[in-house]
Amino acid sequence: MAMQGVHVPEVSPTDEANRELVSHVRPPTWRNPRPASKYDLVVLGGGTAGLVSAVGAAGLGARVALVERHLLGGDCLNTGCVPSKAILRSARLVGEVRRAAAFGVATGEATVDFSAVMARMRRRRASIAINDSAERLTKAGVDVFFGEAAFADSRTVVVENHRLAFRKAVIATGGRPTAPPVPGLDTVRFLTNETIFSLTELPRRLLVVGAGPIGCELAQAFARFGSQVVALDLAPQILPREDADAAAIVRRALEADGIRFELGVKLEGVDGTSGDLRVRYTRGGGEPATPGTVEGDAILVAAGRAPNIDGLRLEAAGITATRQGVNVNDRLQTSNPRVYASGDVSSAYKFTHAADAMSRIVIQNALFYGRRKASALVIPWVTYTDPEVAHVGVSEADVAKARDRLHTITIQLSEVDRAVVDDETDGFVRVHHEKGRLRGCTIVAPHAGEMIGEVAYAMTHDGSLSALSSTIHPYPTQVEALRKAGDVYRRQSLTPGVRKWFERYFAWTR
């Protein structure tokens, strides 16, 4: 049956790469199938959480339907992880070229063709899109429906003119960027992560509202491409969720790239037109506050997310939600015991890998009466600036509150041979432990995201610093810093009493 009232969303710019993308994630000639009489699982949303839920359940033999209102692949493929990391790779190369002389390599000034950078991104995105395609889902045994979905009752979802009866369902509709309530902001055209990857011309002056992970990543990239970048945030520190020492290192790196920060400021208003925009702000809590103004050609808003729950008619299915998202218990079950939720729509951890892990829990709990708990997950996260910041588990603030229960060991990259020879010594590996058991870690390094996985694995399996110390790490690598942290713990465990006992032993055996 052909879709009625459903159009294929426009993906800009219209070029070969984007046409290929759309052919996979929203085929223009797609026809919604005739629904089965009843589904074991109906999935709302075709992002990471929805795709993992649908493909995983179908692979186990369940009858599955998936409904997507926009593009399969969700934020991650279309407007998040994939396009951002593609342009960050180009930006990292600019940074490497600028440092080349320090390594004895003459390259000249790096010249950036922004249009080519973005075209490369679109090609790479299109080449990955087949993994999230309607064709792949169909081959996996999933009935794919495009259109707006809403609950009709506690056991039925309606999409277009179809009623999808289900035994269990999962809400995986993700989230969207939001803008702060700044006077005048809604009267000007501003960029978000959903629109910035459609640019074909580099803004000469870019104002970034928000100095969190998205704001910092894109600010650094556009500064390296040649934009004059100013980043503003109400918080006094960039990356406010991170260790203060880690944030300080990243800030130095971004300022070295030419980024200007206005932190601890309240945005008072926005005016102007595209190409001539002004943001007014005040700094300080005293009276009178210090006013300031910054001007730019474009504004990127990277401050806040909201769950995609509008129009789902959750109340018809007895599902409760707040402005933060769908309410779930530790087994990811909503107030309707037949319906679960996974990913950004219900989780504080708004990461692709978290959505993946949660959806695996949903499959077990929803279809097989499992009792797996989301709170048992060990979830790392990474900010992909240069250098990167990676974190898992407890933070330095948690250690301070724990008094003497938690302890910290820090290895500076200047103590790691590979970092020294690579001229990448501005960073560290910081582990938090409880009597040697790993409880958290922060890493600041060029490839911190590749290093944090070892700690996450160790924490998942109740690993210890002693185990890291006894694990053979290849030399020379920067991840060897983890072994060094284990070595420090072992040396700290050698108390004066134990050392005295050893001295007596050696004296006796001499």
URQUIJO-V32507 format. One record per helix or strand. SS is the DSSP state (helix for helix, strand for strand). FROM is the first residue (numbers start at 1). TO is the last residue. Records with the same first field share a line. If there is no record, write none. Layout:
SS=FROM-TO, FROM-TO
This chain:
helix=16-25, 48-59, 74-78, 81-98, 100-103, 114-132, 134-139, 185-187, 196-198, 213-225, 244-256, 314-317, 343-345, 352-368, 374-376, 396-401, 413-415, 417-421, 448-460, 465-470, 480-493, 496-509
strand=39-44, 64-68, 142-146, 149-153, 156-159, 162-171, 175-177, 191-191, 205-209, 228-233, 260-263, 265-273, 276-283, 290-296, 298-301, 305-307, 321-322, 325-326, 333-333, 339-341, 381-383, 388-393, 407-412, 428-434, 437-445, 464-464
